Amino acid sequence: PNGIAAFFGPDSIPTDGKLQIVFFIGFLELFVMKDVTGENDFVGDFRNGLLDFGWDNFDEETKLSKRAIELNNGRAAMMGILGL
């Protein structure tokens, strides 16, 4: 089943599976996706010092450009998934 039938139809995801999804998302929200070190540069920056792909080496104009490109890619992905 797809769409809303995957959650509420006769062949839907079992209740334990739904609870597993909810608890996993809750775990991510409470323990992983937060700014622990206080070194975030912008909203949504969850690097926390673990991974560094050279973001700090870019100048401000390049950072702004890359952030805008990433936002536009996300918007395009949302439009693509709505088109399915």
N, C-alpha and C positions, 0 to 999 in steps of 0.2 A: 504493500500500500504506500501511497505517497500523499503529500499534503497533510491536511488535518486528519485524514483517516489513519495516518501513521500513529497518531496519539489517541484518537477516540473511536476508531472503527472496531469492527469485530476481530480483525487480525492485527490489532495495534501492538505497540511495544508493551511488554509486561510492566506492571507497576514497579517491580524491582529495578528494571532497566531505566525507567523514568527517574526514580530516586537516585540511582547511580549517577545519572547525568547531572541532576541538581546538586548533589553533594560534591561532585568533581568541580563544577563551576564555582560553588561556594568555597572550596579549598583554594582554587586559583585566586579568587578575589581576596580572600583573607590572608593568605600566606605567601603568594608568589608575586602577584601583580600590584606591588606597592613600592613606594620609594623609601627604601630602608636607609640608604646612605645620605639622602638629602642632596645628591648631586645631579638631580634632573634638570635638563635645560628647558623643557617645555612639557605641556600636559601630554601624557601618554609615553613619556620617556622612562622605560622600566629597565634600563641597562644595569643599574645597581653595581657597576664595577666588575661584572662577571665577564662580559664580552666587550671587546673593543675592536671595532673594525676601522678605526682611524677617524671617527666622527669629529673628535676634538681638533684634528689637524686641518679641517676645512675652514675657510673664511665664512663670515656671516652671510654673504650673498649666496655662496654655494649651498650652505645649510638650508637657507630659505627656499632655494630652488629645488633641492632634493626633497624637502618636506612637502612642497607643493606638488611635485611629481608623484610622490607616494599617496597623497590625498586624492589626486585625480585617478590614479590606478585603482584605488579602493572604490571610488565612485563608479568607475567603469565596470568593475567587478560586480557591484550591486546592481547596476543596470543590466548586465549580462545575465545574472541569476534571475532577475525579474522577467526576462524574456523567455525563460524556459517554459 
